[in-house]
């Protein structure tokens, strides 16, 4: 089994990938795990510390080549608004609840949660259930353990 210890950030490598691995958001926050590529080959990811892998990152194979990380589609909520200013206000409400969010110019993606969906709808949001890759913003503490437990709505930084 190939052991992987190095990551190339998305955009820092080029050319075709030797293989790909598709992982959901939780599956991309790892330190050590056996991964199965699309080819069926197995790889041991063995990093010094837990790391959040992003869509497009490359895992350096020991004998050359790159295993490309793909964000697997998962159940999400797509949040839209009447106007950009309304979307900014909705983003504040999402951030105030410390929810992982992927922010676009015209929408925000968050994990499915019927309570949050209801709250956002009462704030004037258009909320739809979607299946999409989820690659949320890292936040102010991205890459650092800042030691607070967020229970049911925990997210990686």
C-alpha positions in Angstrom: 0.0 0.0 0.0 1.3 3.5 -0.9 1.8 5.8 2.1 1.1 9.4 1.5 2.7 12.1 3.8 2.6 15.2 1.6 -0.1 17.5 0.2 0.0 19.9 -2.7 -2.7 22.6 -2.4 -5.2 22.9 -5.3 -3.6 24.9 -8.0 0.0 24.0 -6.9 0.2 21.0 -9.1 -0.6 20.3 -12.8 -1.1 17.5 -15.2 -3.3 14.5 -15.0 -3.8 12.8 -11.6 -2.7 9.2 -11.2 -5.9 8.5 -9.4 -8.7 10.3 -7.6 -10.4 9.9 -4.2 -13.9 11.4 -3.6 -14.6 12.4 0.0 -17.4 14.4 1.8 -16.6 17.3 4.0 -16.1 15.3 7.1 -14.0 12.7 5.2 -11.6 15.4 4.1 -10.5 16.4 7.7 -8.0 13.7 8.4 -4.7 12.7 9.8 -4.5 9.0 9.2 -6.9 6.9 7.1 -6.9 4.3 4.4 -8.3 5.8 1.2 -9.6 3.9 -1.8 -9.1 5.6 -5.2 -11.5 5.5 -8.1 -9.1 2.8 -9.6 -9.7 0.6 -6.6 -6.1 1.1 -5.3 -5.7 1.7 -1.6 -3.5 4.4 -0.1 -2.6 5.2 3.5 -2.8 8.9 4.3 -0.4 9.4 7.2 0.0 13.1 8.0 1.7 14.7 11.0 -1.5 16.4 12.1 -5.2 16.4 11.2 -5.6 18.5 8.0 -8.6 19.7 6.1 -8.2 18.6 2.5 -9.8 20.8 -0.1 -11.3 20.0 -3.4 -8.5 19.8 -6.0 -5.7 19.2 -3.4 -3.1 16.6 -4.6 -1.8 13.9 -2.3 1.8 13.1 -3.4 2.3 9.4 -4.2 5.7 8.0 -3.0 6.7 6.7 -6.4 5.6 9.8 -8.4 2.2 11.1 -9.4 -0.6 12.7 -7.5 -3.8 11.4 -6.0 -6.4 14.1 -6.6 -8.9 14.9 -3.8 -12.5 15.5 -5.0 -15.2 17.0 -2.9 -18.1 14.4 -3.0 -21.6 15.8 -3.4 -23.6 15.7 -0.2 -26.9 16.9 1.2 -26.8 20.7 1.6 -29.0 23.8 1.9 -28.7 26.4 -0.8 -29.5 29.9 0.6 -30.4 32.7 -1.7 -31.8 36.2 -1.1 -33.8 39.0 -2.9 -30.7 41.3 -3.0 -27.0 41.2 -2.3 -27.4 43.1 1.0 -30.0 40.6 2.1 -27.5 37.7 1.4 -24.9 39.5 3.5 -27.4 39.8 6.4 -28.2 36.0 6.0 -24.4 35.3 6.0 -24.1 37.1 9.3 -26.9 34.9 10.8 -25.2 31.8 9.6 -21.8 32.9 10.9 -23.3 33.9 14.2 -24.2 30.3 14.7 -20.7 29.1 13.8 -21.9 27.0 10.8 -19.5 25.9 8.1 -20.5 27.8 5.0 -19.4 28.0 1.4 -20.0 31.5 0.2 -20.7 32.6 -3.4 -21.7 36.0 -4.9 -25.3 34.9 -5.2 -25.8 32.1 -2.7 -24.5 30.3 0.4 -24.2 26.5 0.9 -24.5 25.0 4.4 -25.2 21.6 5.7 -28.8 20.5 5.9 -30.5 21.4 9.1 -34.3 21.9 9.3 -34.1 24.2 12.3 -31.6 26.5 10.5 -33.6 26.3 7.3 -36.7 27.5 9.2 -34.8 30.3 10.8 -33.4 31.5 7.5 -36.8 31.4 5.8 -38.1 33.6 8.6 -35.3 36.0 7.8 -36.5 36.2 4.1 -34.2 33.6 2.6 -35.0 31.3 -0.3 -33.8 27.9 1.0 -33.6 24.8 -1.2 -32.3 21.3 -0.5 -29.5 20.4 -3.0 -26.8 17.8 -3.5 -23.4 19.4 -4.2 -19.7 19.3 -3.3 -19.1 21.2 0.0 -15.9 23.1 0.4 -16.6 25.8 3.1 -14.5 28.7 4.1 -11.8 27.9 6.5 -12.5 30.7 8.9 -10.3 32.8 11.2 -8.9 29.8 12.9 -8.3 27.6 9.9 -5.4 25.3 10.5 -5.4 26.0 14.3 -7.0 24.1 17.1 -8.7 26.8 19.2 -10.1 24.3 21.7 -13.9 24.9 21.9 -16.4 22.1 21.4 -19.4 22.9 19.2 -21.2 19.7 19.8 -23.8 18.7 17.1 -22.8 21.5 14.8 -19.1 21.1 15.1 -17.0 21.9 12.1 -13.3 21.7 11.1 -11.2 24.8 11.0 
